[in-house]
Amino acid sequence: MTDITEHKRAETNARRQEALLRSILDHAPVPILIKDLDDRVVMINEVGAKVVGKPIDWIIGRRTPELFPPEEAEALQHIDRSILETGEA
């Protein structure tokens, strides 16, 4: 028999961390988009969805050029690349 106590503890902690992050997103008065390294949105708050002008479910999984006009998308991607390269916002 395998002891799964540590695994269960890690799962519980992960769920708590995700709930905390979701709470921060839901209550932030500013748009927040969290993207993966492929530029795909993995999380967004309601304020961000209003800025994009689409429902959250539609936005998740899409890349910046699918969400914003070309010039704005290019500027945002430039900022994202700079942050990834320097580690500074």
C-alpha positions in Angstrom: 0.0 0.0 0.0 1.3 3.5 -0.9 1.0 6.5 1.4 -0.6 9.3 -0.5 -0.7 11.8 2.3 2.0 14.0 0.8 0.3 13.9 -2.6 -3.1 14.9 -1.1 -1.4 17.7 0.9 0.2 19.0 -2.3 -3.2 18.8 -4.2 -4.9 20.7 -1.3 -2.2 23.4 -1.4 -2.4 23.8 -5.1 -6.2 24.2 -4.9 -5.8 26.8 -2.2 -3.2 28.7 -4.2 -5.4 28.7 -7.3 -8.4 29.9 -5.2 -6.2 32.7 -3.8 -5.1 33.8 -7.3 -8.7 33.6 -8.6 -9.8 35.8 -5.7 -7.1 38.4 -6.4 -8.1 38.4 -10.1 -11.8 38.7 -9.3 -11.4 41.6 -7.0 -8.7 43.6 -8.8 -10.0 46.9 -10.1 -7.5 46.7 -13.1 -7.3 44.4 -16.1 -5.1 41.3 -15.4 -4.1 38.8 -18.1 -1.9 35.9 -17.3 -0.3 34.3 -20.3 1.9 31.3 -20.9 5.2 31.4 -22.8 3.4 30.8 -26.1 1.5 34.1 -25.6 -1.8 32.2 -24.8 -4.1 33.6 -22.1 -4.5 31.2 -19.3 -6.3 33.4 -16.9 -8.0 36.8 -17.1 -10.3 38.8 -14.8 -13.6 40.4 -15.6 -12.0 43.8 -16.0 -9.6 42.4 -18.5 -12.4 40.7 -20.4 -14.3 44.1 -20.6 -11.1 45.7 -22.1 -10.9 43.0 -24.7 -14.6 43.1 -25.3 -15.2 39.4 -25.2 -16.3 36.8 -22.6 -13.6 35.1 -20.5 -14.4 31.7 -22.0 -13.7 33.1 -25.5 -10.4 34.8 -24.4 -8.8 31.8 -22.7 -6.3 30.1 -25.0 -6.1 32.9 -27.5 -3.0 34.9 -28.3 -2.5 38.7 -28.1 -3.0 39.3 -31.9 -6.4 37.6 -31.6 -7.4 40.0 -28.8 -6.2 43.4 -29.9 -5.8 45.5 -33.0 -2.5 44.9 -34.8 -0.5 47.9 -33.6 -1.7 47.4 -30.0 -1.0 43.7 -30.1 2.5 44.3 -31.4 3.3 46.8 -28.7 2.0 44.5 -26.0 4.0 41.6 -27.4 7.1 43.8 -27.4 6.5 44.6 -23.7 6.0 40.9 -22.9 9.2 39.9 -24.7 11.1 42.6 -22.8 9.8 41.4 -19.5 10.7 37.8 -20.3 14.2 38.8 -21.4 15.0 41.1 -18.5 12.8 39.8 -15.8 11.7 43.4 -15.1 8.3 45.1 -15.8 
